[in-house]
Amino acid sequence: MPVPFVEPAALDPTFAVEIRYATTNNFTGKVVYPAARCLLRKEVAQSLARVQRKLSREGLGLKLWDCYRPFSVQKQFWALVPDERYVARPIEKDGKPIAGSKHNRGAAVDLTLLDAQGQELEMPSGYDDFSERAHRDYAGASPSARANMKTLEAAMAREGFVPYPTEWWHFDALNWQGYGLSDFPLEKNKFRKSDRGR
């Protein structure tokens, strides 16, 4: 039976959700998603909810920027930034996706760290900064930015998420290979309550 997609905020309403691609505040300068939905595979969302609960004990929290991404959108991003350090190459065979981003599988999440007041903590770069400033080994960031990045990385790693080397905000689920590539559109109210893990 296929693993359903779940909204993490349905599991824990304390997540901050700011889906950048549903706004013009992203590297394309255009609205890419018709709805501001964060969808992840159920097990991935459950792991992320555990991260959120543990961070809340430290007065911290997560803001989610991108979750599931349709394969068709991945093709748009590749056309704009054909650089595999930052955008996974979408590949099709006989009209079907055979390779793409872990976002297309609902098994990756882009996020940042918030303080107790809900303010974003300083990080080495902005979101979708396609430069060395976004790399985890970038040495030019301030000490506080690097410390915040490490705090986020450690919290995610404790629940099995794997950090992406060239994007401090991107984390992959450990078992991402078990989920297929998807291309359903992000629409309002597409999923029944049972599909959201309620």
N, C-alpha and C positions, 0 to 999 in steps of 0.2 A: 504494500500500500504506500503511495507517495507520501512523503513527509509534508504536512501542511505548512503554509506560511502564517506567521503570527506577528502582530504588532507588539514590540517590546513594551510600549506604554500601556497595553492591556494587561500585562503581567505586573508592571510597576508604574503607577501614574506619576512618580517623581522624576522620570526621565524628562529632560528638556529636549524638544524636537524642533530642529530648524532645517528643513530639507532645502538646501540651497538651490538645487536644480529645479525646484518648483517656483523659484523667484528669478529675478535678473541678476542677483548677487552671486554670480559664479563666473568661471573663466570664459564661458561662451557669451556672456552678456545678455542671454535670452532665457525665457522660461522654457525648460526642456520637459519637465514632468507636468502633466495636466492636474495632478493632485499631490499634495504634500503628505505622502504616505511613507512610513518606515516599516517595511516588511522584511522579516528574516525567517529562515527555517526554524521550526519550533524549538529544537534542541539548542540552536544558536541563540535564539531570543532568551531561552531559559538561562543559559550561561551568562549572557549579558546582564540579565536581571540580578544574578548573584554578584556580579561585579558591582552593580549599582548599590545593592544592599550593604556590601562590605565598605565601599567608599563612604556611604552615608554615615557610618560610625565614626569616620574621621572628619566629618564636616565637609565632605566633597561630593561631587556628583558628575554625571555625564551629560553632554549635549550631543545629540545624534545629528549628523549632517547628511549622510547617505547610507542606504541599506541595500535592498534589492534594486537592481537596475535592469530594465529590459534590454535584451540583446540588440534590438534595433537602435537603442540609444548608444550602446557601446560602439556601434558602427559609426554613428555621428561623431563621437568623441575621438575615435581613431582617425577619422578624416581630418579633424582639426589638429590633433597632437599625435602623429604617428611615431611615438617614441615609447618603446616597451618598458622604459624605466618608470613611466608614469601612467601609461594607458595600455591595458592588455589588448593584444591583437585579436580581433574577432575573425574567426575562420568558419566558413560554411562549406558543406559538401552536399551536393544534390539538393540545395536549398534549405538544408537543416544546419543549425549551429553545431559545431563539433569542438570548438575551442573559443574561449573568451575570458571575461573577468570572473573572479569569484563573486563579485557583486551580482552577476547574471545568474548565479546559483542560489542567491539568498544566503550566502555563507561568508560575507565580508561586511564590515561596517567602518564608516569614517566618522570620527568623533573627536571631542576634546574634553578637557577637564574644567569643572566649575568649582568656585569656592562656595562657602556656606550662604552667601548672598545671591548666588546664581550668576555671578560674573565669571566670564572666561578668564582662566589663568594664562599668564604669558607663556607662549610657546616659541620655538625657534623661527617660525615663519607663519604666514597666513595659510589658510586652507587653499588647496590646489595651487600652491606655489611650485611651478615646475622648474626648480633650480636646486642647487646644492644646499640651500638653506633648509630645505625640507628633509634632507637626508638625516638619518639617525646618527651618523658619525660626524655631522657638521660641527666643527670646533669653534665657529665664530659666534655662536649664540651666547647670550648672557648666562651667568651661572643659575639665575632663577628659572630661566626658560628651560635650560637643560635639566634642572632638578624636577620641574613640573612634567617634562616629557618622560623622565625616568619613573616618576610616580605613576603616571598613566600606563606606561609600558608594563610595570611590575604588577599593577592591579589586573590588567588584562591577561597577562601571562599566567597568573595564578588560576585562572579559569580556562586555560588551554588555548587562548588566542595567540596567534603568531604575528609579531610585528613585521610590517613590510619595510625593507631597508631604506627605500628612497622617499617614503611618505610617513612622517611621524604620526599622522592621524589615522592611518589605514591598518586594520587588523583582520586577519583571516581566521576563520574557524579551523580547528585542528583537523576535522574530518570533512573538509570541503569536497573532497573527491567523491563522496557518497551522494552528492546532490547533482541533479541534472541542470543543464543550461535552460533558462526560461526566457520567454519573450512576451508574456502577457502585459498589457498596459497597466500603468498605475492609475486606477480610477477610484473615485469615492464609493464607499460601501460595496466594493466588489466582493468582499469576503463575508460570509455568515459569521455570527458570533462563535459558532462551534469551531470555525477555522482560525479564530483569533486566540484560541486557547482558553476561552472562558468556560 
